[in-house]
Amino acid sequence: MATALEFRDVTIVFAPGKGRKREAAIDRAMTMIAEGADRPTISDATGVVLGVAHADLAVEQGRISVLMGLSGSGKSTLLRAANGLNPVTRGHVIVHGEQGEQDIASCGPATLRDIRRHRVAMVFQQFGLLPWRTVRENVALGLELRGDTKAAIANKVDEQLALVGLTDWAENYASELSGGMQQRVGLARAFATDADILLMDEPFSALDPLIRAKLQDDLLELQQAVNKTILFVSHDLDEAFKLGDQLTLLEGGRMVQSGTPKDIMLRPATPYVASFLEHMNPLHVVTGAMVMRPIESLPRDGDAWLLDDAGRYRMQGDSVTIEDEPVTVTSLPDPAGSGAPSSGLVRCPAATPVRDLMRIYGETGHPIILTRRGDVVGICDGQDILRGLGDVGGAG
């Protein structure tokens, strides 16, 4: 899969003063960073604050990559380098696309403005809405700033409001909406620019747990439709495992581990990473993607996939048969909020938590078809779920 956003050996420091004295302090700090000195030592010796040191990360197109860590670990510092809000001291931040590679760390002001208007959009923790503007006017803001026509703006705003379920609230002021609805306005505003890459800096952390969980579900459902590349900052393990195709943990400004949620859960690289996992309830964070049998690993008979070892279940296109008899396949975009059918197979997102998959399997007794962005990516049944939970339980 193609890379959409890439950090190459990125170091960010914050230094007081100006001129030669400041540059000398930065040079000394860079030497200490290369030698592995920690943040307090560097600050005491040079007055320079380490933000991020030697960060290397590639985010694939259409995936959600989550940056995790304690407060001050550097996750927001790195995210804000992806649109130039935090200048890079050394290294490169590459946006890949039709224009080739564009380096945010070294491009000129005109190129940076173009990237912010067309390529990279941001969703803020505190929504960033203008209370004197209506919902419609808030969603239109980015399009107005880049000079789109009124007709184009109206069409795009209507489309995005429908996407996030706020059409009936279009003429209300943002200040009249609940916190969860305001955050959906923020999502619509970011989507409206058609930016390929979305930066989301703890966008749901100010909300109460129920609204937060609902917005996480909404984001996954929206991602099925819009297929954006998302760099997401979170300090919450459950949220990171629920949303992330890729997780990266930072400590003291340094990346300590990056990989799939399953990789990190089964093979924590450091005691710091293990400490994040030690109080984890696997039922909350293990997903279908982590326990499934990938579709490409299943045996085939001609054009049909065999969903079980005995070959009773056969899937060809969107049709499934059990011992050559057609069976209903029901799609559940929100398995947590919908009861499983009493018969037939269920098709649901691979990001579905295993607690919901266990319920579905218990009610149907059939393998569950798992999808990502509408495409079938794997199958799981009761044995797959038990085996996956057993792997997690034995990881420590």
C-alpha positions in Angstrom: 0.0 0.0 0.0 1.2 3.5 -0.8 2.6 5.8 1.8 0.6 9.0 2.3 2.6 10.7 5.1 6.1 10.1 6.2 8.4 11.4 9.0 12.1 10.9 8.2 14.5 11.3 11.1 12.5 14.2 12.5 13.8 16.0 15.5 12.0 19.0 17.0 13.4 21.2 19.8 12.2 24.4 21.4 14.9 26.9 22.3 14.7 30.4 23.8 16.5 33.5 22.6 17.8 34.2 19.1 20.9 34.5 16.9 24.1 32.7 17.4 23.6 31.9 21.1 20.4 30.1 20.3 21.9 28.2 17.4 24.9 27.1 19.6 22.5 25.8 22.2 20.5 23.9 19.6 23.7 22.4 18.2 24.8 21.3 21.6 21.4 19.9 22.3 21.4 18.0 19.0 24.7 16.4 20.0 23.3 15.3 23.4 20.2 13.9 21.7 22.3 11.8 19.3 24.2 10.5 22.4 20.9 9.4 23.9 20.5 12.0 26.7 17.1 12.4 28.2 14.9 15.5 28.1 15.7 16.8 31.7 19.5 16.4 31.1 19.3 18.3 27.8 17.2 21.1 29.3 19.5 21.5 32.3 22.6 21.7 30.2 21.4 23.8 27.3 18.0 25.4 28.1 16.6 23.6 25.0 13.5 21.5 25.4 13.4 18.3 23.5 10.1 17.8 21.7 10.7 14.8 19.5 14.0 13.0 18.7 14.8 11.0 15.5 11.2 10.1 14.7 10.7 7.7 11.7 7.2 6.8 10.8 5.4 6.0 7.6 1.6 6.2 7.5 -0.1 4.2 4.7 -2.8 5.7 2.6 -6.3 5.1 3.9 -5.2 3.9 7.3 -5.6 5.3 10.9 -2.3 5.7 12.6 -2.5 6.5 16.4 0.3 8.2 18.4 0.1 7.3 22.1 2.0 8.2 25.2 1.8 10.0 28.5 1.4 13.7 28.7 4.6 15.3 27.4 5.7 12.3 25.5 5.9 14.2 22.2 2.8 12.8 20.4 1.1 16.2 19.8 4.4 17.8 18.9 5.0 15.3 16.2 1.4 15.5 14.9 1.6 19.3 14.6 4.8 19.0 12.5 2.6 17.3 9.8 1.1 20.7 8.9 3.9 23.0 9.9 2.4 24.2 13.2 5.6 22.9 14.9 8.7 23.7 12.8 11.1 20.8 12.3 14.6 21.3 13.6 16.2 18.4 11.6 14.7 15.9 9.3 11.8 15.8 6.8 8.0 15.5 6.9 6.9 14.2 3.5 3.4 14.4 2.1 3.1 12.0 -0.9 0.6 12.6 -3.7 0.0 13.5 -7.3 2.5 16.4 -6.9 5.2 13.9 -5.8 7.0 14.4 -2.5 6.4 17.7 -0.7 8.5 18.3 2.3 6.6 20.4 4.9 9.9 20.9 6.9 11.5 22.8 4.1 8.9 24.1 1.7 8.2 27.8 1.2 5.1 29.7 2.6 3.1 29.4 -0.6 3.5 25.6 -0.8 2.7 25.3 2.9 -0.5 27.3 2.5 -1.5 25.1 -0.5 -0.8 21.9 1.6 -3.0 23.2 4.4 -5.8 24.2 2.1 -5.9 21.1 0.0 -3.8 18.2 1.4 -3.8 18.2 5.2 -6.7 19.2 7.5 -6.9 19.3 11.3 -9.5 18.4 13.8 -8.9 20.1 17.2 -9.6 18.9 20.7 -11.6 21.9 21.6 -13.5 21.8 18.3 -12.2 25.2 17.1 -15.7 26.4 16.0 -16.7 30.0 15.7 -19.8 30.5 18.0 -21.2 33.4 16.0 -21.4 31.3 12.9 -24.0 28.8 12.1 -23.2 25.1 11.6 -23.3 25.6 7.8 -21.0 28.6 8.0 -18.5 26.8 10.2 -18.3 23.9 7.8 -17.8 26.3 4.9 -15.0 28.2 6.6 -12.0 26.4 5.0 -13.6 26.5 1.6 -14.2 30.2 1.8 -10.6 30.8 2.9 -9.3 29.0 -0.2 -11.6 30.9 -2.5 -14.1 28.3 -3.7 -17.2 29.6 -5.5 -20.5 30.0 -3.5 -22.2 27.3 -5.5 -19.3 24.8 -4.9 -19.3 25.7 -1.2 -23.0 25.2 -0.9 -22.9 21.8 -2.6 -19.9 20.5 -0.6 -21.3 21.7 2.8 -24.7 20.0 2.1 -22.8 16.8 1.3 -20.7 16.9 4.4 -23.6 17.8 6.7 -25.5 14.8 5.4 -22.4 12.6 5.9 -22.2 13.4 9.6 -26.0 13.5 10.2 -26.3 17.3 10.9 -28.5 18.4 7.9 -31.4 19.4 10.3 -29.0 21.5 12.4 -27.4 23.5 9.5 -28.9 26.9 10.5 -28.3 26.6 14.2 -25.4 28.4 15.8 -22.5 26.1 16.8 -22.9 27.3 20.4 -26.4 25.8 20.5 -25.1 22.3 19.9 -23.9 19.6 22.3 -20.3 18.8 22.6 -20.6 15.6 20.5 -22.5 17.5 17.8 -19.9 20.3 17.8 -17.2 17.7 17.2 -19.1 16.3 14.3 -19.2 19.8 12.9 -15.4 19.8 13.2 -15.2 16.5 11.3 -17.5 17.9 8.6 -15.3 21.0 8.2 -12.2 18.9 7.9 -13.8 16.5 5.4 -15.2 19.4 3.3 -11.8 20.4 2.1 -11.3 17.0 0.5 -7.9 16.8 2.2 -6.3 13.4 1.8 -4.8 13.5 5.3 -6.6 14.4 8.6 -4.7 15.3 11.8 -6.7 14.6 14.9 -5.3 15.8 18.2 -7.2 14.0 21.0 -10.5 15.2 19.4 -12.8 13.2 21.7 -11.0 13.6 25.0 -13.1 16.5 26.3 -16.3 14.5 25.9 -18.0 12.2 28.4 -17.4 8.5 27.9 -20.7 7.6 26.2 -20.5 10.4 23.6 -16.8 9.6 23.1 -17.5 6.0 22.3 -20.3 7.0 19.9 -18.0 9.4 18.1 -15.3 6.7 17.8 -17.9 4.5 16.2 -19.0 7.4 13.9 -15.4 8.0 12.9 -14.9 4.3 11.9 -18.2 4.3 9.9 -17.2 7.6 8.2 -13.8 6.2 7.4 -15.5 3.3 5.6 -17.1 6.0 3.3 -14.3 8.6 2.9 -11.1 6.4 3.2 -8.9 9.2 4.5 -5.4 8.9 5.9 -5.7 9.8 9.6 -2.9 10.6 12.1 -4.7 10.5 15.5 -3.3 11.4 18.9 -4.6 9.7 22.0 -3.6 8.8 25.5 -6.3 6.3 25.9 -5.4 2.6 25.2 -9.0 1.5 24.5 -9.5 4.3 22.0 -6.1 3.6 20.3 -6.8 -0.1 19.9 -10.3 0.5 18.7 -9.4 3.0 16.0 -5.8 2.3 15.0 -4.5 0.2 12.1 -1.1 1.3 13.4 0.0 2.3 16.9 3.2 4.2 17.8 4.1 4.8 21.5 6.4 7.7 22.5 8.3 8.2 25.7 10.2 11.4 26.6 10.1 12.5 22.9 11.4 9.2 21.5 9.5 6.5 19.7 9.8 3.3 21.6 7.5 1.0 19.5 5.5 1.1 16.4 3.4 -1.6 14.8 -0.1 -3.1 14.5 -2.2 -3.3 17.7 -1.7 -7.1 17.7 2.1 -6.7 17.4 2.2 -4.3 20.4 -0.1 -6.4 22.5 1.7 -9.6 22.0 5.3 -8.2 21.9 5.7 -5.1 24.0 9.2 -3.8 23.3 9.9 -2.1 26.6 8.6 -2.0 30.2 7.1 1.4 29.4 4.9 -0.2 26.7 4.1 -3.2 28.9 2.9 -0.8 31.6 0.3 0.5 29.2 -1.0 -3.0 28.7 -0.9 -4.5 32.2 -4.3 -3.3 33.3 -5.9 -3.8 29.9 -9.1 -5.8 29.6 -8.7 -7.8 26.3 -12.5 -7.8 25.7 -12.4 -4.0 25.4 -9.4 -3.7 23.0 -9.0 -6.9 21.0 -10.8 -6.6 17.7 -11.9 -8.9 14.9 -8.8 -7.9 12.9 -6.6 -9.3 15.7 -8.2 -12.7 15.8 -9.5 -13.3 12.3 -8.2 -15.7 9.6 -7.3 -13.4 6.7 -9.3 -14.0 3.6 -6.2 -14.7 1.5 -5.3 -17.6 3.9 -8.6 -19.5 3.3 -8.7 -22.4 1.0 -10.6 -22.1 -2.3 -12.7 -24.3 -4.5 -12.7 -22.6 -7.9 -14.1 -19.1 -7.4 -15.5 -19.9 -3.9 -13.8 -19.3 -0.6 -14.2 -22.1 2.0 -15.0 -20.5 5.4 -14.4 -23.6 7.4 -12.1 -26.7 7.3 -15.0 -29.0 6.4 -16.0 -26.9 3.5 -19.6 -26.5 4.6 -19.5 -22.7 4.3 -18.7 -21.4 0.8 -18.6 -17.7 -0.1 -18.6 -16.5 -3.7 -18.9 -12.8 -4.2 -21.6 -11.5 -1.8 -23.3 -14.9 -1.6 -22.8 -17.6 1.0 -24.1 -21.2 1.0 -24.2 -23.7 3.8 -23.9 -27.2 2.4 -24.9 -25.8 -1.0 -28.1 -24.1 0.5 -28.2 -20.2 0.2 -28.1 -18.4 3.5 -28.9 -14.8 4.4 -25.9 -12.5 5.1 -26.8 -9.5 7.3 -24.5 -6.4 7.5 -24.1 -4.8 10.9 -22.2 -1.5 10.6 -22.7 -1.0 14.4 -22.7 -4.5 16.0 -22.7 -3.0 19.5 -25.9 -1.2 18.9 -27.8 -3.9 16.9 -28.9 -7.4 17.8 -27.5 -10.1 15.6 -30.1 -12.0 13.5 -31.2 -15.4 14.8 -30.1 -17.2 11.6 -27.7 -16.6 8.8 -24.2 -15.0 8.8 -23.2 -11.6 10.0 -20.9 -9.2 8.1 -19.4 -6.5 10.2 -16.2 -4.3 10.4 -12.9 -5.9 11.4 -12.6 -3.2 14.1 -15.5 -4.7 16.0 -14.4 -5.6 19.6 -14.4 -9.3 20.4 -16.9 -8.8 23.1 -19.5 -8.0 20.3 -18.1 -10.8 18.1 -18.6 -13.3 21.0 -22.2 -12.2 21.4 -22.9 -12.5 17.6 -21.3 -15.9 17.3 -23.2 -17.1 20.4 -26.5 -16.0 18.8 -25.9 -17.3 15.3 -23.4 -20.1 15.6 -22.0 -19.2 12.3 -18.6 -17.8 11.2 -18.5 -14.0 11.1 -17.4 -12.2 7.9 -15.1 -9.2 8.7 -14.7 -6.2 6.4 -12.6 -3.1 6.1 -13.9 -0.2 4.0 -16.5 -2.5 2.6 -14.1 -5.3 1.4 -14.0 -8.7 3.0 -10.7 -9.1 4.9 -11.2 -12.1 7.1 -13.4 -14.7 8.9 -13.6 -15.6 12.6 -15.6 -18.1 14.6 -15.6 -19.1 18.3 -12.3 -21.0 18.0 -10.6 -18.0 16.4 -11.8 -15.7 19.2 -10.7 -18.1 21.9 -7.3 -18.6 20.3 -6.8 -14.9 19.9 -7.7 -14.1 23.5 -5.4 -17.0 24.6 -2.5 -15.4 22.7 -3.1 -12.1 24.4 -3.5 -13.7 27.8 -0.2 -15.5 27.4 1.7 -12.5 26.1 2.9 -11.4 29.5 
